[in-house]
Amino acid sequence: MRTSKLRPGTPDAGAPAFRGPVSPIFFLAIAGPCALTLEVLVVSMVPWAVGAVGLMAGPALVRIAERAVGSPLTAPGLARAVMPAVVSTVTAVLCWAGWFRFGVTPIWLAWCWACALGCGLVLTDLRCRRLPFPLVAAFAGGGVIALFGAAALEERWSQLGFACGAAVVVFALAALVQAWAPNHTGGGDTALYGALALYLGWFGLEGLLRGLLMVSGLTAVVALVVAVCSRRMNSRFPAGPPLLAGALVSMLVA
């Protein structure tokens, strides 16, 4: 008769390998690929979802801009239908451009907010020569919230502090320029300078200085072109679009 060589209390070879609680590593080994696939799926869907929101944001941004200035931006007709479509397309393209630069990160949300509200400010400045304070405040307030989230998630409190300090200093300097030359700049431009410094300051002193240089340089080029075309040195023009364009380009190359 064949006798077993196993000691008393030793499990038989045919018995299950685990009799107690299964190690969590076992479940991680099985669920790991599924969790990784789900994470990749979610991350890959985020830019498309934000792009879709950008495409639908045009009518809302046009309505917000009209409420900020208190009057319609266009007369009823073809232009009334085309304007929201153009704003939606531009917003979606800018959001995707930011995704290529920043990836799915908290700073990308700040970028998307700046692009969306920036489109509204461009509309009001081009159509009504106004940068309404409520719209500029929303532009800056949303940036503060987004950058606060970025600082909390990535522990970049020093960057947030520098960005907020830069916004205050640049706003104060712009206010002094406005007081010295009130005929060349308006209150909306002054407030927008401070709001843009908030975003640019997130990228440090170098990013702030480069951004302000690009903003001021682009605005000066536009002013020169307008002066040459109108043959008047004191020609007034909407400064909001070149200010916003220079700041967004500077953020992309920061």
C-alpha positions as MATLAB code, in Angstrom:
seq = 'MRTSKLRPGTPDAGAPAFRGPVSPIFFLAIAGPCALTLEVLVVSMVPWAVGAVGLMAGPALVRIAERAVGSPLTAPGLARAVMPAVVSTVTAVLCWAGWFRFGVTPIWLAWCWACALGCGLVLTDLRCRRLPFPLVAAFAGGGVIALFGAAALEERWSQLGFACGAAVVVFALAALVQAWAPNHTGGGDTALYGALALYLGWFGLEGLLRGLLMVSGLTAVVALVVAVCSRRMNSRFPAGPPLLAGALVSMLVA';
ca = [
       0.000    0.000    0.000;
       1.274    3.479   -0.960;
       1.851    5.716    1.966;
       1.874    9.491    1.897;
       5.107   11.289    2.648;
       3.303   14.439    3.733;
       3.631   15.467    7.318;
       0.489   15.698    9.422;
      -1.230   19.032    8.836;
       0.472   19.600    5.467;
      -2.052   20.312    2.677;
      -2.373   17.747   -0.045;
      -1.016   18.587   -3.530;
      -4.496   18.561   -4.987;
      -5.900   20.966   -2.446;
      -6.325   24.681   -3.227;
      -3.164   26.758   -2.843;
      -4.852   29.453   -0.662;
      -6.988   28.610    2.318;
      -6.907   31.991    4.053;
      -7.702   35.493    2.786;
      -6.416   36.105   -0.737;
      -3.641   38.686   -1.020;
      -4.673   42.061   -2.518;
      -1.800   41.650   -4.987;
      -3.803   38.859   -6.608;
      -6.703   41.211   -7.338;
      -4.351   43.997   -8.483;
      -2.693   41.617  -10.921;
      -6.076   40.711  -12.406;
      -7.744   44.151  -12.288;
      -4.614   46.127  -13.195;
      -4.988   45.917  -16.992;
      -8.705   46.706  -16.755;
      -8.081   49.712  -14.504;
      -5.306   50.914  -16.790;
      -7.554   50.560  -19.821;
     -10.338   52.489  -18.079;
      -7.922   55.274  -17.076;
      -6.572   55.556  -20.610;
     -10.126   55.617  -21.959;
     -11.185   58.397  -19.577;
      -8.081   60.501  -20.278;
      -8.464   60.048  -24.017;
     -12.124   61.081  -23.890;
     -11.543   64.277  -21.905;
     -10.236   66.431  -24.787;
     -13.061   65.278  -27.044;
     -15.611   66.079  -24.355;
     -14.117   69.523  -23.774;
     -13.992   70.095  -27.524;
     -17.671   69.193  -27.786;
     -18.473   71.609  -24.966;
     -16.466   74.260  -26.796;
     -18.507   73.675  -29.934;
     -21.709   74.161  -27.942;
     -20.396   77.160  -26.001;
     -20.755   79.690  -28.815;
     -24.424   80.627  -28.277;
     -23.896   80.879  -24.511;
     -20.813   83.084  -24.888;
     -22.598   85.381  -27.328;
     -25.549   85.697  -24.950;
     -23.246   86.415  -21.997;
     -21.391   89.053  -23.988;
     -24.653   90.726  -24.996;
     -25.878   90.805  -21.416;
     -22.556   92.297  -20.312;
     -22.811   95.197  -22.770;
     -26.598   95.496  -22.524;
     -27.264   95.401  -26.271;
     -27.259   92.928  -29.195;
     -23.891   92.420  -30.832;
     -25.353   91.859  -34.309;
     -28.546   92.617  -36.150;
     -30.964   89.760  -36.847;
     -30.049   87.858  -39.967;
     -27.203   85.793  -41.307;
     -24.596   87.378  -39.042;
     -26.711   86.483  -36.027;
     -26.502   82.814  -36.985;
     -22.858   82.816  -38.077;
     -21.392   84.516  -35.000;
     -22.152   81.702  -32.478;
     -20.807   79.124  -34.932;
     -17.554   81.045  -35.342;
     -17.168   81.507  -31.578;
     -17.837   77.800  -30.990;
     -15.267   76.744  -33.575;
     -12.576   79.090  -32.276;
     -13.184   78.009  -28.666;
     -12.993   74.305  -29.531;
      -9.808   74.741  -31.604;
      -8.124   76.699  -28.813;
      -9.092   74.068  -26.235;
      -7.588   71.325  -28.374;
      -4.435   73.396  -28.929;
      -4.094   73.726  -25.168;
      -4.535   69.959  -24.781;
      -1.621   69.331  -27.159;
       0.511   71.738  -25.107;
      -0.519   71.004  -21.497;
      -2.183   67.600  -21.643;
      -5.030   66.703  -19.287;
      -3.755   68.791  -16.371;
      -5.295   71.416  -14.067;
      -3.537   74.216  -15.947;
      -5.333   73.041  -19.084;
      -8.656   73.834  -17.397;
      -7.388   77.356  -16.710;
      -6.413   77.592  -20.378;
      -9.871   76.482  -21.539;
     -11.542   79.025  -19.262;
      -9.268   81.814  -20.513;
     -10.027   80.898  -24.137;
     -13.790   80.767  -23.631;
     -14.082   84.049  -21.712;
     -11.461   85.602  -23.967;
     -13.690   84.960  -26.981;
     -16.492   86.801  -25.216;
     -14.222   89.746  -24.458;
     -13.027   89.893  -28.059;
     -16.657   90.066  -29.206;
     -17.565   92.939  -26.908;
     -14.417   94.884  -27.759;
     -14.733   94.444  -31.514;
     -18.442   95.187  -31.677;
     -18.884   97.743  -28.889;
     -15.347   98.900  -28.065;
     -15.902   97.788  -24.488;
     -14.319   95.321  -22.070;
     -17.077   95.003  -19.443;
     -15.831   94.715  -15.889;
     -18.164   91.771  -15.019;
     -16.750   89.785  -17.930;
     -13.152   90.664  -17.043;
     -13.880   89.754  -13.403;
     -15.248   86.368  -14.500;
     -12.158   85.905  -16.690;
      -9.885   86.521  -13.694;
     -12.063   84.774  -11.089;
     -12.254   81.542  -13.061;
      -8.485   81.678  -13.507;
      -7.968   82.026   -9.756;
     -10.163   78.985   -9.086;
      -8.469   76.864  -11.753;
      -4.975   77.847  -10.662;
      -5.891   77.244   -7.009;
      -6.939   73.723   -7.973;
      -3.671   73.240   -9.845;
      -1.691   74.461   -6.840;
      -3.598   72.163   -4.474;
      -3.211   69.067   -6.651;
       0.419   69.631   -7.636;
       1.566   71.518   -4.502;
       2.616   74.607   -6.417;
       1.587   77.206   -3.889;
       4.583   79.410   -4.617;
       3.537   79.660   -8.267;
       0.000   80.608   -7.258;
       1.298   83.250   -4.862;
       3.568   84.739   -7.514;
       0.723   84.747  -10.077;
      -1.625   86.590   -7.716;
       1.087   89.062   -6.742;
       1.926   89.672  -10.398;
      -1.735   90.376  -11.147;
      -1.906   93.009   -8.383;
       1.357   94.706   -9.406;
       0.570   94.772  -13.133;
      -2.935   96.075  -12.459;
      -1.498   98.884  -10.303;
       1.023   99.827  -12.998;
      -1.666   99.763  -15.684;
      -3.850  101.983  -13.517;
      -1.009  104.495  -13.225;
      -0.609  104.503  -17.007;
      -4.344  105.058  -17.412;
      -4.277  107.959  -14.953;
      -1.328  109.492  -16.813;
      -2.799  109.007  -20.313;
      -6.571  108.508  -19.970;
      -7.172  109.159  -23.660;
      -5.043  106.209  -24.763;
      -6.297  103.422  -22.501;
      -9.557  102.553  -20.779;
     -10.542  100.953  -17.527;
     -11.332   97.666  -19.215;
      -7.837   97.501  -20.699;
      -6.352   98.168  -17.280;
      -8.392   95.409  -15.650;
      -7.560   93.007  -18.475;
      -3.830   93.641  -18.022;
      -4.119   92.536  -14.406;
      -6.177   89.469  -15.305;
      -3.695   88.406  -17.991;
      -0.797   88.842  -15.554;
      -2.505   86.281  -13.313;
      -2.286   83.605  -16.003;
       1.168   84.628  -17.193;
       2.541   84.787  -13.656;
       1.827   81.079  -13.175;
       4.806   80.398  -15.464;
       7.204   82.358  -13.273;
       9.030   85.632  -13.733;
      10.381   84.661  -17.138;
       6.941   83.672  -18.378;
       5.438   86.880  -17.009;
       8.020   89.157  -18.628;
       7.887   87.316  -21.933;
       4.097   87.423  -21.916;
       3.921   91.132  -21.131;
       6.478   91.810  -23.853;
       4.459   89.844  -26.412;
       1.210   91.481  -25.291;
       2.612   95.009  -25.460;
       4.510   94.356  -28.690;
       1.504   92.918  -30.514;
      -0.691   95.771  -29.315;
       1.896   98.301  -30.491;
       2.043   96.664  -33.931;
      -1.748   96.802  -34.247;
      -1.749  100.448  -33.153;
       0.885  101.275  -35.775;
      -1.078   99.522  -38.520;
      -4.274  101.327  -37.527;
      -2.447  104.685  -37.466;
      -0.969  104.100  -40.915;
      -4.283  102.968  -42.403;
      -6.256  105.842  -40.889;
      -3.424  108.376  -41.306;
      -3.990  109.579  -37.757;
      -1.606  108.973  -34.867;
      -4.342  109.267  -32.262;
      -6.633  106.656  -33.805;
      -8.517  104.556  -31.281;
      -8.814  100.812  -31.741;
      -9.962   97.809  -29.664;
      -6.909   96.687  -27.703;
      -8.558   93.631  -26.201;
      -7.967   91.206  -29.115;
      -4.185   91.804  -29.406;
      -3.828   91.705  -25.621;
      -5.587   88.353  -25.396;
      -3.866   86.915  -28.466;
      -0.411   87.838  -27.195;
      -1.097   86.339  -23.771;
      -2.468   83.062  -25.146;
       0.478   82.637  -27.529;
       2.871   83.332  -24.672;
       1.186   80.666  -22.533;
       1.539   78.116  -25.325;
       5.269   78.723  -25.728;
       5.985   79.042  -21.991;
];
